[in-house]
C-alpha cells in the first residue's frame, strides 16, 4: 500500500517487492493499493494515474485505488484477491472435481454476499 499524497511511499514499492520475492518467492498473489484516492486536489496528489499505470504494466501487478476514509475500492479489492486465490487453487488441484465444485460454490457465496451488501447500502436511509 502506498499513499497517493506521498511520492516517497510510492517509490518504496520496488524495495517492498524485492523483500517479498526474497522472503516468499513467486507463490504469492500481490496487489498494490493506492490509498487516499478520495483526495483529488492537484496540490495534494503526488502520484499520478499515469505513474501508477506505468508501474503496474512494468511490474505486471495491479494497482487498486482505495480510500480508507470512504471505503472506496476496499471490498472490491478483497473480492478480486479471493477470486485470484480460488482460481490458483482450482488450477493446482484441477484433477479434483469435488474441490473445484466447492471453490465455485465459495465464489458464488462471496459474490452473493457482495451483491446483498450493495443492495442494502442502496436502500439504507441517508444520514
C-alpha positions in Angstrom: 0.0 0.0 0.0 1.2 3.5 -0.7 -0.2 6.9 -0.2 -1.0 9.0 -3.3 -0.2 12.1 -1.4 3.3 10.8 -0.5 5.6 10.2 -3.5 8.2 8.5 -1.3 5.8 5.8 -0.3 5.2 5.1 -4.0 8.9 5.0 -4.7 9.4 2.4 -1.9 7.2 -0.2 -3.6 10.1 -1.7 -5.6 12.1 -2.4 -2.5 9.0 -4.0 -0.8 8.5 -6.2 -3.9 12.2 -7.3 -3.7 11.7 -8.2 0.0 8.6 -10.3 -0.9 10.5 -12.0 -3.7 13.5 -12.7 -1.4 11.4 -14.0 1.5 8.4 -15.5 0.0 9.1 -16.2 -3.7 6.7 -16.2 -6.6 4.0 -18.3 -5.0 2.1 -15.3 -3.7 -0.6 -13.0 -5.0 0.3 -9.4 -4.9 -1.9 -6.4 -5.2 -0.8 -2.8 -4.6 -3.3 -0.4 -3.0 -3.2 3.3 -3.8 -4.7 4.8 -0.6 -6.3 8.2 -0.3 -7.8 8.0 -3.7 -10.7 10.2 -2.4 -8.2 13.2 -2.5 -8.3 14.8 -5.9 -6.6 18.2 -5.3 -3.6 18.5 -7.6 -1.8 20.3 -4.8 -2.0 17.2 -2.6 -1.8 14.3 -5.0 1.9 13.4 -5.7 1.4 10.2 -7.6 -0.4 10.5 -10.9 -2.6 7.9 -12.6 -0.1 7.7 -15.4 2.7 6.8 -13.0 0.6 4.2 -11.4 -0.4 2.7 -14.7 3.2 2.6 -16.0 4.4 0.9 -12.8 1.6 -1.6 -12.9 2.3 -2.5 -16.5 6.1 -2.7 -15.9 5.7 -5.0 -12.9 2.6 -6.9 -14.0 0.9 -6.1 -10.7 -2.5 -4.5 -10.4 -2.8 -1.2 -8.5 -6.1 -0.7 -6.9 -7.2 2.8 -5.9 -8.7 2.8 -2.4 -9.7 5.1 0.3 -9.6 4.1 3.9 -11.8 7.1 4.8 -14.6 6.4 2.3 -14.1 2.6 1.9 -13.9 3.1 -1.9 -12.3 0.1 -3.6 -11.7 -1.8 -0.4 -14.4 -4.5 -0.7 -13.8 -5.0 -4.4 -10.1 -5.4 -3.9 -10.6 -8.2 -1.3 -13.1 -9.9 -3.6 -10.6 -9.7 -6.5 -7.9 -11.2 -4.3 -10.3 -14.0 -3.3 -11.1 -14.7 -6.9 -7.4 -15.0 -7.7 -6.8 -17.4 -4.8 -9.8 -19.5 -5.9 -8.5 -19.7 -9.5 -5.0 -20.6 -8.3 -6.3 -23.2 -6.0 -8.5 -24.6 -8.7 -5.6 -24.8 -11.2 -3.4 -26.5 -8.7 -5.9 -29.2 -8.0 -7.6 -29.4 -11.4 -7.9 -33.2 -11.2 -10.1 -33.0 -8.1 -13.6 -32.2 -9.4 -15.1 -32.0 -5.9 -12.6 -29.4 -4.8 -13.3 -27.3 -7.9 -17.0 -27.5 -7.3 -16.5 -26.4 -3.7 -14.4 -23.5 -4.8 -17.0 -22.5 -7.3 -19.7 -22.5 -4.6 -17.5 -20.5 -2.3 -17.0 -17.9 -5.1 -20.8 -17.7 -5.6 -21.4 -17.2 -1.9 -18.8 -14.3 -1.9 -20.5 -12.7 -4.9 -23.9 -13.1 -3.4 -22.7 -11.5 -0.2 -21.3 -8.6 -2.1 -24.5 -8.1 -4.1 -26.6 -8.2 -0.9 -24.3 -5.7 0.8 -24.6 -3.4 -2.2 -28.4 -3.7 -2.2 -28.5 -2.9 1.5 -26.4 0.2 1.0 -28.5 1.3 -1.9 -31.7 1.1 0.2 -30.3 2.4 3.5 -31.5 5.9 4.6 -29.0 8.8 4.1 -27.7 10.3 7.3 
